[in-house]
Amino acid sequence: MGMTMAERVLAKASGRDRVTAGEFVVARIDLALLHDIFAAQVFSMLKAVGVDQLLEPDRTVVVIDHLVPAPTAEAATVHQQIRDDVARLGIGAFYDAGQGICHQLLPERGHVRPGALIVGTDSHSTSYGALGAGGTGIGTSDMVYALATGSLWFRVPQTVRFELTGELEPGVSWKDVILYLAGEFGADAAQYKSIEFGGPAVAKADMSSRLTVANMAVEMGAKFGFFAADQVTNAYLVEHGGQGSEPFGPDPDATYEAVHQISLSDLSPQIALPHQVDRVAPVSVAEGIAINQAFLGSCTNGRIEDLRAAAKVLEGKRVARGVRLLVAPASQEVLREATRTGILATLIDAGATILAPGCGPCFGGHGGLLGPGERCIGTHNRNFPGRMGSADAEIYLASPATVAASAIAGVISDPRQLEAGDE
């Protein structure tokens, strides 16, 4: 009997030929990620228990990305402490404020490999499943143990597989796909389970699209969110790190808790309504609702492909009066490419405000906060009350094209209608 991708990753990491769902294993961590919200706390906890050095500092990556630039003296002090700890512990892979979001930087800088087991102090560490790696978020105490010992215990999860077929229509993106799946199956559909995204449609999904979907697998409760490593993965790895990869995926005879057949051919643009990620409907349901702010960015949709999709909609147009369009590129490299290709100029000409590469408004710690009664439509991954400021504000989640179309209209809009009007 074969293994799922989660089983294969955990078998490899625990030094076993095979594992099955429900077993408990002690697995070696291939890579540990910390960002500025928890890094100082983790390093302080390590010191408190008498650990003055990491077992494998070369398997650790630290990123300052959430509070960028530091919005308060307290945040700046935390950043100082992180820099001191990184130097003290000999961590070489450190990305300081303004270099980008952790979930963009790790793939972009060649830290992620298919089959690896990656843990992070961020729930959206499921992103790394886009490259066939087992990425998952963990708490601070678990991270302390992982850094001190190089290993961590796991319960091998059951796996739910989505077999995706058909082709996306123009104006529909993979952000719409993952929003649809979250709405159709619910936020707890994969609680402590692994999700595999497979089927013929996946072969046509570029790495940016896969990162979007894997990133939001956690919004369905998933421990892991996997795409098999294939030619798309190999090409990305060659471009970002110089070393390709052999295919890595599930065994043909793997056993799944459930397999769902989903056709993408008739999918329309989707939107998550306040205040739940899985409260999803076709964008037509929300058309005409006035907005105050539109946001392009986050680890879900801040890549160059996302900015390009938005710029295509915005080109030659202006953001509606009374709407603030904020753009936070996912990394300096994305910002550099957007500048080089003219995408940035298109966004600015349309009225966008460009923010520093980082989490920006998505995290809600600063920048782009909403007042009572305001509405924002954004490309980020969560829309809980108070996520972006006032608990009385509303957040809608959608694709880059839908966000751009809505910014132009001043109300939530279907990007396909805008394209039809231009013809």
N, C-alpha and C positions, 0 to 999 in steps of 0.2 A: 504494500500500500504506500502510495507516494505522499509527499508533504506539500503543504501550502507554502507560500513565501514566508509567512511568519514562522512556521515550523522550521523551514530551512535556515533562516537567519539565526534562530535561537539554538538550533542543533549545532551549527557551526560555532557559535559564540560559547557554547557550553562544552565543546570538545566531544560531542556525541555524534553517532552515525544518524540517529533519528530521534525525534521527540514527537509527542502527540498532544493534542489539545487537552488542557486540564492538568497536565503535569507541572510541577514546580522545578525550576532549574536555576542554577547559579551561573550567570553568563558574564564573559569578559566584555568590557565596554571598549569599543573601537574608538569612539570619540565622545567627549563630553563638552557641551556648550553652556556657557554662562553669559548672561547679559546684565546690564547695569541695575536692574530692579532687584536682583537677588545676589549678584556676585560678591559684594562686600560682606553681606550677611553670611554667605557660605564660607568665605575665607576666614571670617571672624570665628565661626563655629569650629572650623578646622583647628585654628590656633587654640581655642578653648579646650579642645580634647587632646592637645599635645601633639598635633600633627604639624610639623614645621616645613614639610616638603611633600609634593605630590609624588605618587608612585610613578606616574608616567606623564610628566608635564608636556611632552610632545603630542599627547593625545587629548589635549585640552585647548579649547578656543574660547576667548573672551571678547565680547563685543559691547561697546557703549552705543546704544541705538534708540532707547526709548525716550529718554529725557535729553533731547538734542536740538539746539544747544541747551546747556543747563539753564533751566528757567528760574531757579532759586539758588540762594547761597548754600542751602542744605544739599541740593542735588549736586552742585559743584564740589562740595566737600566729599560726597560719596564717590564722585568720579576721581577725585584725587586719591582717595583710599584705594580704589580699584587699581589705578595705575601703580601705586606703591606695592600692592600685593602681587600684581602681575610680575613686576621686576624682582620682588623678593622670592617668589616661587619659581622663577625661571621659565615662565610661560612665553613661548616665542610667538604663538599665533594670537596676536592682540590687535583688534581693530578699534581705534579710538573714535571719538565723537565725530560724526559727519561722513564717515566712510560708507555707511549704509546699514541696512537691516540684517540681523544675523541670518535669517532664513534665505536672504538673497546672497549674502557674502559667502556662506559655506559652500553652496554649489558653484558659485561664480569663481571662487578662488581655489577650486579643486580639492576641497576637504572631504567631499562625499563620494563614496564608492559603492557600487552595487554589492549587496550581501552584508554590508557593515551594520553593526548595531550602534546606534547613536542616541544618547540621552541629552536632554536640554532642560534648563530651568524655564521653559516656555512651552505652553500646551501645543503651540503650532509647530513643534518639532516633527510632527507627522509629515511636514513638507518634504522631508528627505526620501520618503517613499516614492516620489516622482522619479528618482534615479535608481529605484530598486533596493534602497537601504531601509532598514528598520529604524525609523525615527520616532521617538516618543518623549513626552514631557514628564518630568519627575519633580518632586518637592525638594526643598532645601536639605532636609536631613538625609534623604536618599542620595542627593548629590555629594554631600560630605562623605558618605560611605564609599560612593563610587570613586571619588578622587583619592581617597586614602587607601583603598584596596584594589582598585582597578576592575572591580566586578560588582554585580548587583543581582538580586534574585528577581525572577519573573514567573508568573503563571502563564504557560503557553496558551494563547487565546484561540478560541474558535474563530473561523473566518467566514465572512459573508462575501460573496463574489457578485459583481455586477458585470454582466455580459452586454456590452454596448454595441449597438449596430446602427446602420444608417449614416446619413451625412447631415451636418448642421446647415441650416439655411443661412443665407446672407443676413447679417445683423444679429445673429445668434452666436454666442461664444461658449467656451467651456465653463465660465463663471455661471452662466445660465444652467448648465448641466448640473453642477454641484448644488446650486440653489434648488433646482427641481428635485434632486434626489433627497436633499434634506427635508424639503416640504412633503414629499411623497411618503418617506419612510420614518421621519421624525428624528428629534435630537437624541433620542436614546436607542436608536435602531441598532447601534453597534457598541453598546456599552461594554467596555473591556473586551472588545473583539477586534479582529483585524478586518480591514476591507481590502479586497483586490478589485481593481478597475481593469477589465480586460475586454476582449471582443474585437471585431474588425474595425470599429470606429476609432479605437485607441491608436492604431497604427498611423492615423492621420493627425494625431494631436502632437503639437510641438512641445518642447520641454517647458516653455512658459505656461502653456495650458495645463500640463501635468502638474506643475508646481502649484497652480491655483487649486486644482481639485484635491491633491494630496494635503495641501495646507488646511482645507476645510473639512477633511475627513473627521477631524476631532469634533467638529460641530455636530456630527452624528454619533458622538460618543466613542469614536474609534481609538484604540491603543496604537494601531499602525494603519497607514493608508498606502497601499502599494500599487505601482505600475511595474510590469516586468521590464527589465533592462533589455533593450533591443537596439536596432540600428540608430534610432533617434537618440537613445542614451549614449551610445558609442560616439556619435558625432559631437554631442555636447561635451563629453568628457575629453575628447581630443582637443576641442576648442578651448576648454577651460581646465587646463592642467596638463595637456599634452600627452596623456596616456589614455587609450581607449579601454574597452572592457569586453569580455566575453558575455554572451547572453546570460541572463539570470532571471529565472521565473519559477512558477510552481511546477511540480511534477504533473504530468498529464493525468495521473490517476489520484490526484489529491482529493481529500474528502472535505466537503464544505458543510457548514451548518445550513446555509441556504444559497441558492443561485437565482438571481433575478435577471430576466431578459428585458432590456430596455432599448427601445428604438428612439433615436435622436432626430429622425427625419421630420417629425411634425412639431418639434419643440419650438416654442416662441420665447422671446425675451422674458426673463423671470425677475421678480422682485421680492425681497424679504421685507415684510411689513413690521412695524413696531409691535411689540418689543421682543420678538423671538426670532432666532435665525431660521427656525423651521416653520414659521408662519409665512409661507411662500405662496405666491399667486402669479399668474401671467401679468406682465406690466400693464396690460389693458385695464385691469381691475383698479389700479391706482392712478391711471391717467388723469391729468388735470389737477392733481393735488399740488398746491403751491409750495415752493421750497425757498429757503433762505441761503442755503449753502450746498455746494457740491464738492466732493473730495475725490481726487484721483491719487492712489498710492496704496501703501501698506504692503506687508509681506504676501498678501494674496494677489494684488494686481498693481504693483508699482514698477513692473519691468518695462523694458523698451517697447515690447510688443503691445503692452497696455496703453502706454502713452501714444504710440502710433495710431492705435484704434481710435482713441479719443480725438487726436489731432485730425484724423480723416473726417470726423463729424464736424469739428469746430472750424476747419479751414474756411477762411473768408467770412466768418460770422463773428458775432459778439455775444458774450454772456448777457443774459437779460438784466435789466436794471434791478437792483435790489438783491442780486444773487452773488455770493462770494464763491469763486472757483479756486480751490486750493489744490496744489500739485506737490506731492512729496515723492521724488524719485527713490527707488528702492536702494540705490547705491550711487557712489560717485561715478562708477563706470556707466551706469544707465544715464546719469545726468550728462556725462561727457558725450555719449552717443546721441542723446537727444539734441545736444548743442550742435554736434558735427553734421547731423542730418537735416537740421532745420525744424525738427519737431518742436523744440523748445520755443523757437520764435513764433511758430503757429499758435502754441498755447498762450504765450504772452500777448500776442496780437489779439487774441480772442478775449483777453481780460483776466487771464489766470495770474495768481500769485504763486511764485515758485518758492517752496520751502526747502530747508536743508535735507539731504538724504537721511532717512531715518523713519521711525514709526509715525512721527507727527501726530495729526489729529486722531488717528485710529485709536491710540492708547488713551487719549484724553487727559494726559498729564499736563499738557500745555499746548498752545497753538491751535487755533480753530475751534475753540470751545463754543458751545451753543448756549444761548440764553433761554429762559422759560418760554415755552410755546414755539420755539424755532424748529425748523425741519431741515435735516440734511440728508441728501442721497449720496452714497459713497460706495467705493469699490472694496471696502474693508470687509472684515469677517464676522463682526459682532455688532449687535444693535440693542444691547440691554439698556434699561433706564439708567441714566447718569454716566453712560460710557464716555460721552463727549461733553461733559459739563452738567448742565441742569438736568435733574431727573424729570422735569416737565417738558423736555425737548423730545423730538422724535427722530429716529434714524432709520433710513431705508437702505437696503443693500442691493446692489445691482452691478451690471457689467460696465466696463469703461465706456462703451458706446452709449448705453442707456444713461449713464451719468452725464456724459457730454451733451446728449440731446436734451436732457432735462435742464441743464445749465443754460442752454440757448433759449429754451422756451419759457423758463421761469416756473414751469410746472413739470411734474413727472410725465415723461413722454416716451413713446416707443421709437427707438432709433430708426426703424424701418419706415415709419411714416415721414420722417425728415428726409430720408434718402429718396422716397417716392416723390416728395414735393420738389426736390431738386431736378428731377428728370424733365 
